[in-house]
Protein backbone atom coordinates (compact mmCIF):
# COMPACT_ATOMS: atom_id res chain seq x y z
CA UNK A 1 0.00 0.00 0.00
CA UNK A 2 1.10 3.55 -0.72
CA UNK A 3 1.03 6.14 2.03
CA UNK A 4 1.73 9.89 1.92
CA UNK A 5 5.25 11.05 2.66
CA UNK A 6 4.12 12.79 5.85
CA UNK A 7 3.28 9.45 7.48
CA UNK A 8 6.74 8.05 6.78
CA UNK A 9 8.23 11.39 7.91
CA UNK A 10 6.27 11.21 11.17
CA UNK A 11 7.59 7.73 11.85
CA UNK A 12 11.17 8.76 11.02
CA UNK A 13 10.89 11.84 13.25
CA UNK A 14 9.66 9.78 16.22
CA UNK A 15 12.49 7.27 15.82
CA UNK A 16 15.14 10.02 15.52
CA UNK A 17 13.78 11.81 18.61
CA UNK A 18 13.88 8.56 20.61
CA UNK A 19 17.46 7.82 19.54
CA UNK A 20 18.66 11.37 20.25
CA UNK A 21 16.91 11.33 23.62
CA UNK A 22 18.51 8.00 24.45
CA UNK A 23 22.07 8.85 23.49
CA UNK A 24 22.09 12.60 24.02
CA UNK A 25 20.08 12.90 27.23
CA UNK A 26 19.36 9.68 29.11
CA UNK A 27 22.71 8.00 28.40
CA UNK A 28 25.00 10.89 27.51
CA UNK A 29 27.77 9.42 29.68
CA UNK A 30 28.82 5.78 29.84
CA UNK A 31 27.42 4.16 32.99
CA UNK A 32 26.18 0.82 34.22
CA UNK A 33 22.47 0.50 33.56
CA UNK A 34 20.74 -1.06 36.56
CA UNK A 35 17.79 -3.45 36.29
CA UNK A 36 15.54 -0.71 37.69
CA UNK A 37 16.69 1.81 35.08
CA UNK A 38 16.41 -0.85 32.38
CA UNK A 39 12.80 -1.58 33.30
CA UNK A 40 11.93 2.13 33.29
CA UNK A 41 13.52 2.62 29.86
CA UNK A 42 11.79 -0.52 28.58
CA UNK A 43 8.41 0.71 29.81
CA UNK A 44 9.09 4.01 28.02
CA UNK A 45 9.98 2.32 24.72
CA UNK A 46 7.09 -0.15 24.90
CA UNK A 47 4.71 2.74 25.65
CA UNK A 48 6.12 4.66 22.67
CA UNK A 49 5.61 1.63 20.42
CA UNK A 50 2.05 1.10 21.65
CA UNK A 51 1.20 4.80 21.30
CA UNK A 52 2.44 4.69 17.72
CA UNK A 53 0.28 1.61 17.23
CA UNK A 54 -2.68 3.62 18.54
CA UNK A 55 -1.89 6.34 16.00
CA UNK A 56 -1.75 3.71 13.23
CA UNK A 57 -5.13 2.41 14.42
CA UNK A 58 -6.61 5.93 14.33
CA UNK A 59 -5.14 6.85 10.93
CA UNK A 60 -5.43 3.55 9.04
CA UNK A 61 -8.23 1.71 10.81
CA UNK A 62 -8.66 -1.22 13.23
CA UNK A 63 -7.24 -3.89 10.90
CA UNK A 64 -3.96 -2.03 10.38
CA UNK A 65 -3.77 -1.29 14.10
CA UNK A 66 -4.26 -4.94 15.07
CA UNK A 67 -1.77 -6.12 12.44
CA UNK A 68 0.76 -3.65 13.87
CA UNK A 69 0.21 -4.92 17.43
CA UNK A 70 0.45 -8.56 16.33
CA UNK A 71 3.75 -7.89 14.55
CA UNK A 72 5.01 -5.90 17.52
CA UNK A 73 4.25 -8.78 19.91
CA UNK A 74 5.84 -11.44 17.70
CA UNK A 75 9.01 -9.39 17.16
CA UNK A 76 9.36 -8.65 20.88
CA UNK A 77 9.04 -12.36 21.66
CA UNK A 78 11.53 -13.41 18.99
CA UNK A 79 14.05 -11.00 20.50
CA UNK A 80 14.25 -13.12 23.68
CA UNK A 81 16.71 -15.56 22.12
CA UNK A 82 18.57 -12.57 20.71
CA UNK A 83 19.13 -11.29 24.27
CA UNK A 84 20.59 -14.64 25.33
CA UNK A 85 23.10 -14.74 22.46
CA UNK A 86 24.13 -11.10 22.99
CA UNK A 87 24.75 -11.89 26.66
CA UNK A 88 27.09 -14.72 25.61
CA UNK A 89 28.92 -12.36 23.23
CA UNK A 90 29.51 -9.77 25.96
CA UNK A 91 30.69 -12.48 28.35
CA UNK A 92 33.12 -13.95 25.81
CA UNK A 93 34.68 -10.56 24.99
CA UNK A 94 34.62 -9.52 28.66
CA UNK A 95 32.76 -6.30 27.83
CA UNK A 96 32.08 -4.37 31.06
CA UNK A 97 28.44 -3.43 31.65
CA UNK A 98 29.41 0.25 31.48
CA UNK A 99 30.24 -0.14 27.75
CA UNK A 100 27.52 -2.60 26.77
CA UNK A 101 24.97 0.14 26.14
CA UNK A 102 27.35 1.79 23.63
CA UNK A 103 27.67 -1.46 21.66
CA UNK A 104 23.92 -2.04 21.75
CA UNK A 105 23.13 1.51 20.63
CA UNK A 106 25.25 1.27 17.49
CA UNK A 107 24.03 -2.29 17.05
CA UNK A 108 20.44 -1.06 16.96
CA UNK A 109 21.31 1.59 14.36
CA UNK A 110 22.82 -1.11 12.16
CA UNK A 111 19.82 -3.33 12.77
CA UNK A 112 17.44 -0.57 11.61
CA UNK A 113 19.35 -0.28 8.33
CA UNK A 114 19.50 -4.06 7.82
CA UNK A 115 15.81 -4.52 8.60
CA UNK A 116 14.98 -1.72 6.18
CA UNK A 117 16.92 -3.44 3.40
CA UNK A 118 15.42 -6.87 4.14
CA UNK A 119 11.87 -5.55 4.41
CA UNK A 120 12.29 -3.56 1.19
CA UNK A 121 13.59 -6.65 -0.57
CA UNK A 122 10.76 -8.77 0.83
CA UNK A 123 8.13 -6.25 -0.25
CA UNK A 124 9.59 -6.11 -3.76
CA UNK A 125 9.62 -9.91 -4.03
CA UNK A 126 6.00 -10.17 -2.86
CA UNK A 127 4.96 -7.46 -5.31
CA UNK A 128 6.59 -9.28 -8.24
CA UNK A 129 6.00 -12.87 -7.13
CA UNK A 130 2.91 -13.28 -4.95
CA UNK A 131 3.69 -16.96 -4.44
CA UNK A 132 6.71 -16.00 -2.31
CA UNK A 133 4.26 -15.60 0.59
CA UNK A 134 3.72 -19.35 0.53
CA UNK A 135 7.48 -19.82 0.81
CA UNK A 136 7.42 -17.55 3.88
CA UNK A 137 4.50 -19.53 5.29
CA UNK A 138 6.20 -22.89 4.77
CA UNK A 139 9.40 -21.50 6.29
CA UNK A 140 7.53 -20.32 9.40
CA UNK A 141 5.79 -23.69 9.84
CA UNK A 142 9.14 -25.46 9.47
CA UNK A 143 10.85 -23.06 11.90
CA UNK A 144 8.05 -23.42 14.46
CA UNK A 145 8.14 -27.23 14.36
CA UNK A 146 11.93 -27.14 14.61
CA UNK A 147 11.72 -24.89 17.69
CA UNK A 148 9.33 -27.31 19.37
CA UNK A 149 11.82 -30.18 19.19
CA UNK A 150 15.11 -28.29 19.28
CA UNK A 151 17.40 -28.81 22.27
CA UNK A 152 18.82 -25.81 24.07
CA UNK A 153 22.47 -26.22 23.09
CA UNK A 154 24.60 -23.37 24.38
CA UNK A 155 26.10 -21.19 21.67
CA UNK A 156 29.89 -21.50 21.49
CA UNK A 157 31.09 -18.01 20.62
CA UNK A 158 34.76 -18.98 20.75
CA UNK A 159 34.43 -21.46 17.87
CA UNK A 160 32.57 -19.04 15.61
CA UNK A 161 34.33 -19.17 12.20
CA UNK A 162 33.60 -15.49 11.50
CA UNK A 163 35.57 -14.42 14.58
CA UNK A 164 38.49 -16.58 13.53
CA UNK A 165 38.39 -15.18 9.99
CA UNK A 166 38.21 -11.55 11.14
CA UNK A 167 41.09 -11.98 13.55
CA UNK A 168 43.11 -13.64 10.83
CA UNK A 169 42.58 -10.87 8.26
CA UNK A 170 42.38 -7.65 10.32
CA UNK A 171 44.30 -6.06 13.17
CA UNK A 172 42.58 -6.48 16.55
CA UNK A 173 44.04 -5.58 19.91
CA UNK A 174 44.13 -8.24 22.60
CA UNK A 175 42.64 -5.97 25.27
CA UNK A 176 39.79 -3.48 25.42
CA UNK A 177 40.68 0.21 25.27
CA UNK A 178 37.84 1.72 27.24
CA UNK A 179 34.88 2.70 25.06
CA UNK A 180 36.96 2.96 21.87
CA UNK A 181 36.16 0.85 18.81
CA UNK A 182 39.49 1.78 17.16
CA UNK A 183 42.89 2.86 18.52
CA UNK A 184 46.23 3.78 17.01
CA UNK A 185 49.12 1.49 17.89
CA UNK A 186 52.48 0.50 16.47
CA UNK A 187 52.51 -1.33 13.15
CA UNK A 188 53.65 -4.94 13.78
CA UNK A 189 55.81 -4.69 10.63
CA UNK A 190 57.26 -1.27 11.47
CA UNK A 191 57.21 -0.29 15.15
CA UNK A 192 58.04 3.35 14.29
CA UNK A 193 54.74 3.72 12.43
CA UNK A 194 51.31 4.04 14.04
CA UNK A 195 48.35 2.30 12.40
CA UNK A 196 44.71 1.81 13.28
CA UNK A 197 43.71 -1.29 15.24
CA UNK A 198 40.16 -2.44 15.97
CA UNK A 199 39.40 -3.36 19.58
CA UNK A 200 37.47 -6.37 20.91
CA UNK A 201 34.61 -3.93 21.56
CA UNK A 202 34.26 -3.45 17.79
CA UNK A 203 34.43 -7.21 17.25
CA UNK A 204 31.62 -7.58 19.79
CA UNK A 205 29.61 -5.00 17.82
CA UNK A 206 30.12 -6.99 14.59
CA UNK A 207 28.87 -10.15 16.30
CA UNK A 208 25.83 -8.33 17.70
CA UNK A 209 25.00 -7.13 14.16
CA UNK A 210 25.42 -10.64 12.74
CA UNK A 211 23.20 -12.01 15.51
CA UNK A 212 20.43 -9.58 14.60
CA UNK A 213 20.78 -10.49 10.92
CA UNK A 214 20.34 -14.18 11.76
CA UNK A 215 17.25 -13.53 13.88
CA UNK A 216 15.81 -11.23 11.21
CA UNK A 217 15.61 -14.28 8.92
CA UNK A 218 12.79 -15.50 11.20
CA UNK A 219 11.18 -12.21 12.14
CA UNK A 220 10.87 -10.61 8.68
CA UNK A 221 8.96 -13.56 7.10
CA UNK A 222 6.79 -13.68 10.24
CA UNK A 223 5.65 -10.08 9.95
CA UNK A 224 5.08 -10.42 6.19
CA UNK A 225 2.89 -13.43 6.95
CA UNK A 226 0.82 -11.19 9.23
CA UNK A 227 0.53 -8.32 6.75
CA UNK A 228 2.14 -7.37 3.44
CA UNK A 229 1.71 -3.64 4.11
CA UNK A 230 5.33 -2.30 4.08
CA UNK A 231 4.47 0.58 6.42
CA UNK A 232 3.02 -1.74 9.09
CA UNK A 233 5.80 -4.27 8.58
CA UNK A 234 8.61 -1.73 8.96
CA UNK A 235 7.17 0.37 11.79
CA UNK A 236 6.17 -2.57 14.00
CA UNK A 237 9.55 -4.22 13.42
CA UNK A 238 11.59 -1.11 14.21
CA UNK A 239 9.62 -0.11 17.30
CA UNK A 240 10.03 -3.62 18.68
CA UNK A 241 13.83 -3.67 18.27
CA UNK A 242 14.24 -0.06 19.47
CA UNK A 243 13.34 -1.18 22.98
CA UNK A 244 15.50 -4.30 22.87
CA UNK A 245 18.59 -2.38 23.97
CA UNK A 246 16.85 -1.02 27.06
CA UNK A 247 15.22 -4.35 27.90
CA UNK A 248 18.48 -6.27 27.54
CA UNK A 249 19.89 -5.24 30.92
CA UNK A 250 16.82 -6.53 32.74
CA UNK A 251 16.36 -9.68 30.67
CA UNK A 252 20.01 -10.79 30.47
CA UNK A 253 19.99 -11.77 34.14
CA UNK A 254 16.65 -13.56 34.02
CA UNK A 255 16.31 -14.90 30.47
CA UNK A 256 16.39 -18.42 31.95
CA UNK A 257 12.99 -17.62 33.55
CA UNK A 258 11.40 -17.57 30.08
CA UNK A 259 12.49 -21.03 29.00
CA UNK A 260 9.00 -22.19 27.97
CA UNK A 261 8.21 -19.05 26.00
CA UNK A 262 9.96 -20.55 22.97
CA UNK A 263 7.31 -23.32 22.77
CA UNK A 264 4.51 -20.76 22.75
CA UNK A 265 6.40 -18.76 20.13
CA UNK A 266 6.88 -21.92 18.05
CA UNK A 267 3.11 -22.49 18.02
CA UNK A 268 2.59 -18.82 17.08
CA UNK A 269 4.94 -19.18 14.10
CA UNK A 270 3.13 -22.33 12.94
CA UNK A 271 -0.22 -20.57 13.35
CA UNK A 272 0.94 -17.53 11.33
CA UNK A 273 2.42 -19.77 8.62
CA UNK A 274 -0.75 -21.86 8.29
CA UNK A 275 -2.85 -18.68 7.97
CA UNK A 276 -1.32 -18.05 4.56
CA UNK A 277 -2.33 -21.45 3.20
CA UNK A 278 -5.87 -21.24 4.63
CA UNK A 279 -6.61 -18.33 2.29
CA UNK A 280 -6.55 -20.80 -0.65
CA UNK A 281 -9.49 -22.57 0.99
CA UNK A 282 -11.41 -19.30 1.40
CA UNK A 283 -10.68 -19.35 5.13
CA UNK A 284 -9.43 -15.96 6.25
CA UNK A 285 -8.67 -15.54 9.93
CA UNK A 286 -9.73 -12.01 11.01
CA UNK A 287 -7.10 -9.68 12.47
CA UNK A 288 -8.80 -9.59 15.92
CA UNK A 289 -8.61 -13.40 16.11
CA UNK A 290 -4.95 -13.40 15.03
CA UNK A 291 -4.09 -10.79 17.64
CA UNK A 292 -6.04 -12.64 20.33
CA UNK A 293 -4.45 -16.01 19.55
CA UNK A 294 -0.94 -14.50 19.39
CA UNK A 295 -1.35 -12.58 22.64
CA UNK A 296 -2.97 -15.54 24.41
CA UNK A 297 -0.24 -18.00 23.40
CA UNK A 298 2.62 -15.66 24.31
CA UNK A 299 1.01 -14.66 27.62
CA UNK A 300 0.52 -18.34 28.46
CA UNK A 301 4.16 -19.06 27.59
CA UNK A 302 5.41 -16.24 29.81
CA UNK A 303 3.09 -17.15 32.69
CA UNK A 304 3.94 -20.85 32.61
CA UNK A 305 7.67 -20.08 32.36
CA UNK A 306 7.61 -17.78 35.39
CA UNK A 307 5.61 -20.33 37.40
CA UNK A 308 7.73 -23.31 36.38
CA UNK A 309 11.07 -21.59 37.10
CA UNK A 310 10.03 -19.89 40.34
CA UNK A 311 12.70 -20.12 43.02
CA UNK A 312 15.51 -20.86 40.56
CA UNK A 313 18.78 -18.98 41.25
CA UNK A 314 19.78 -16.21 38.83
CA UNK A 315 22.89 -17.25 36.85
CA UNK A 316 25.74 -14.81 36.36
CA UNK A 317 25.66 -13.08 32.99
CA UNK A 318 27.73 -10.40 31.32
CA UNK A 319 30.73 -8.69 32.88
CA UNK A 320 30.76 -6.34 35.83
C-alpha positions in Angstrom: 0.0 0.0 0.0 1.1 3.6 -0.7 1.0 6.1 2.0 1.7 9.9 1.9 5.2 11.1 2.7 4.1 12.8 5.9 3.3 9.4 7.5 6.7 8.1 6.8 8.2 11.4 7.9 6.3 11.2 11.2 7.6 7.7 11.9 11.2 8.8 11.0 10.9 11.8 13.2 9.7 9.8 16.2 12.5 7.3 15.8 15.1 10.0 15.5 13.8 11.8 18.6 13.9 8.6 20.6 17.5 7.8 19.5 18.7 11.4 20.2 16.9 11.3 23.6 18.5 8.0 24.5 22.1 8.9 23.5 22.1 12.6 24.0 20.1 12.9 27.2 19.4 9.7 29.1 22.7 8.0 28.4 25.0 10.9 27.5 27.8 9.4 29.7 28.8 5.8 29.8 27.4 4.2 33.0 26.2 0.8 34.2 22.5 0.5 33.6 20.7 -1.1 36.6 17.8 -3.5 36.3 15.5 -0.7 37.7 16.7 1.8 35.1 16.4 -0.9 32.4 12.8 -1.6 33.3 11.9 2.1 33.3 13.5 2.6 29.9 11.8 -0.5 28.6 8.4 0.7 29.8 9.1 4.0 28.0 10.0 2.3 24.7 7.1 -0.1 24.9 4.7 2.7 25.6 6.1 4.7 22.7 5.6 1.6 20.4 2.0 1.1 21.7 1.2 4.8 21.3 2.4 4.7 17.7 0.3 1.6 17.2 -2.7 3.6 18.5 -1.9 6.3 16.0 -1.7 3.7 13.2 -5.1 2.4 14.4 -6.6 5.9 14.3 -5.1 6.9 10.9 -5.4 3.5 9.0 -8.2 1.7 10.8 -8.7 -1.2 13.2 -7.2 -3.9 10.9 -4.0 -2.0 10.4 -3.8 -1.3 14.1 -4.3 -4.9 15.1 -1.8 -6.1 12.4 0.8 -3.6 13.9 0.2 -4.9 17.4 0.5 -8.6 16.3 3.8 -7.9 14.5 5.0 -5.9 17.5 4.2 -8.8 19.9 5.8 -11.4 17.7 9.0 -9.4 17.2 9.4 -8.7 20.9 9.0 -12.4 21.7 11.5 -13.4 19.0 14.0 -11.0 20.5 14.2 -13.1 23.7 16.7 -15.6 22.1 18.6 -12.6 20.7 19.1 -11.3 24.3 20.6 -14.6 25.3 23.1 -14.7 22.5 24.1 -11.1 23.0 24.8 -11.9 26.7 27.1 -14.7 25.6 28.9 -12.4 23.2 29.5 -9.8 26.0 30.7 -12.5 28.3 33.1 -13.9 25.8 34.7 -10.6 25.0 34.6 -9.5 28.7 32.8 -6.3 27.8 32.1 -4.4 31.1 28.4 -3.4 31.7 29.4 0.2 31.5 30.2 -0.1 27.8 27.5 -2.6 26.8 25.0 0.1 26.1 27.4 1.8 23.6 27.7 -1.5 21.7 23.9 -2.0 21.7 23.1 1.5 20.6 25.3 1.3 17.5 24.0 -2.3 17.0 20.4 -1.1 17.0 21.3 1.6 14.4 22.8 -1.1 12.2 19.8 -3.3 12.8 17.4 -0.6 11.6 19.4 -0.3 8.3 19.5 -4.1 7.8 15.8 -4.5 8.6 15.0 -1.7 6.2 16.9 -3.4 3.4 15.4 -6.9 4.1 11.9 -5.5 4.4 12.3 -3.6 1.2 13.6 -6.7 -0.6 10.8 -8.8 0.8 8.1 -6.2 -0.3 9.6 -6.1 -3.8 9.6 -9.9 -4.0 6.0 -10.2 -2.9 5.0 -7.5 -5.3 6.6 -9.3 -8.2 6.0 -12.9 -7.1 2.9 -13.3 -4.9 3.7 -17.0 -4.4 6.7 -16.0 -2.3 4.3 -15.6 0.6 3.7 -19.4 0.5 7.5 -19.8 0.8 7.4 -17.6 3.9 4.5 -19.5 5.3 6.2 -22.9 4.8 9.4 -21.5 6.3 7.5 -20.3 9.4 5.8 -23.7 9.8 9.1 -25.5 9.5 10.8 -23.1 11.9 8.1 -23.4 14.5 8.1 -27.2 14.4 11.9 -27.1 14.6 11.7 -24.9 17.7 9.3 -27.3 19.4 11.8 -30.2 19.2 15.1 -28.3 19.3 17.4 -28.8 22.3 18.8 -25.8 24.1 22.5 -26.2 23.1 24.6 -23.4 24.4 26.1 -21.2 21.7 29.9 -21.5 21.5 31.1 -18.0 20.6 34.8 -19.0 20.7 34.4 -21.5 17.9 32.6 -19.0 15.6 34.3 -19.2 12.2 33.6 -15.5 11.5 35.6 -14.4 14.6 38.5 -16.6 13.5 38.4 -15.2 10.0 38.2 -11.5 11.1 41.1 -12.0 13.5 43.1 -13.6 10.8 42.6 -10.9 8.3 42.4 -7.7 10.3 44.3 -6.1 13.2 42.6 -6.5 16.5 44.0 -5.6 19.9 44.1 -8.2 22.6 42.6 -6.0 25.3 39.8 -3.5 25.4 40.7 0.2 25.3 37.8 1.7 27.2 34.9 2.7 25.1 37.0 3.0 21.9 36.2 0.8 18.8 39.5 1.8 17.2 42.9 2.9 18.5 46.2 3.8 17.0 49.1 1.5 17.9 52.5 0.5 16.5 52.5 -1.3 13.2 53.7 -4.9 13.8 55.8 -4.7 10.6 57.3 -1.3 11.5 57.2 -0.3 15.1 58.0 3.3 14.3 54.7 3.7 12.4 51.3 4.0 14.0 48.3 2.3 12.4 44.7 1.8 13.3 43.7 -1.3 15.2 40.2 -2.4 16.0 39.4 -3.4 19.6 37.5 -6.4 20.9 34.6 -3.9 21.6 34.3 -3.4 17.8 34.4 -7.2 17.2 31.6 -7.6 19.8 29.6 -5.0 17.8 30.1 -7.0 14.6 28.9 -10.2 16.3 25.8 -8.3 17.7 25.0 -7.1 14.2 25.4 -10.6 12.7 23.2 -12.0 15.5 20.4 -9.6 14.6 20.8 -10.5 10.9 20.3 -14.2 11.8 17.3 -13.5 13.9 15.8 -11.2 11.2 15.6 -14.3 8.9 12.8 -15.5 11.2 11.2 -12.2 12.1 10.9 -10.6 8.7 9.0 -13.6 7.1 6.8 -13.7 10.2 5.6 -10.1 10.0 5.1 -10.4 6.2 2.9 -13.4 6.9 0.8 -11.2 9.2 0.5 -8.3 6.7 2.1 -7.4 3.4 1.7 -3.6 4.1 5.3 -2.3 4.1 4.5 0.6 6.4 3.0 -1.7 9.1 5.8 -4.3 8.6 8.6 -1.7 9.0 7.2 0.4 11.8 6.2 -2.6 14.0 9.6 -4.2 13.4 11.6 -1.1 14.2 9.6 -0.1 17.3 10.0 -3.6 18.7 13.8 -3.7 18.3 14.2 -0.1 19.5 13.3 -1.2 23.0 15.5 -4.3 22.9 18.6 -2.4 24.0 16.9 -1.0 27.1 15.2 -4.3 27.9 18.5 -6.3 27.5 19.9 -5.2 30.9 16.8 -6.5 32.7 16.4 -9.7 30.7 20.0 -10.8 30.5 20.0 -11.8 34.1 16.6 -13.6 34.0 16.3 -14.9 30.5 16.4 -18.4 32.0 13.0 -17.6 33.6 11.4 -17.6 30.1 12.5 -21.0 29.0 9.0 -22.2 28.0 8.2 -19.1 26.0 10.0 -20.6 23.0 7.3 -23.3 22.8 4.5 -20.8 22.8 6.4 -18.8 20.1 6.9 -21.9 18.1 3.1 -22.5 18.0 2.6 -18.8 17.1 4.9 -19.2 14.1 3.1 -22.3 12.9 -0.2 -20.6 13.3 0.9 -17.5 11.3 2.4 -19.8 8.6 -0.8 -21.9 8.3 -2.8 -18.7 8.0 -1.3 -18.0 4.6 -2.3 -21.4 3.2 -5.9 -21.2 4.6 -6.6 -18.3 2.3 -6.5 -20.8 -0.6 -9.5 -22.6 1.0 -11.4 -19.3 1.4 -10.7 -19.3 5.1 -9.4 -16.0 6.3 -8.7 -15.5 9.9 -9.7 -12.0 11.0 -7.1 -9.7 12.5 -8.8 -9.6 15.9 -8.6 -13.4 16.1 -5.0 -13.4 15.0 -4.1 -10.8 17.6 -6.0 -12.6 20.3 -4.4 -16.0 19.6 -0.9 -14.5 19.4 -1.4 -12.6 22.6 -3.0 -15.5 24.4 -0.2 -18.0 23.4 2.6 -15.7 24.3 1.0 -14.7 27.6 0.5 -18.3 28.5 4.2 -19.1 27.6 5.4 -16.2 29.8 3.1 -17.1 32.7 3.9 -20.8 32.6 7.7 -20.1 32.4 7.6 -17.8 35.4 5.6 -20.3 37.4 7.7 -23.3 36.4 11.1 -21.6 37.1 10.0 -19.9 40.3 12.7 -20.1 43.0 15.5 -20.9 40.6 18.8 -19.0 41.2 19.8 -16.2 38.8 22.9 -17.3 36.8 25.7 -14.8 36.4 25.7 -13.1 33.0 27.7 -10.4 31.3 30.7 -8.7 32.9 30.8 -6.3 35.8 
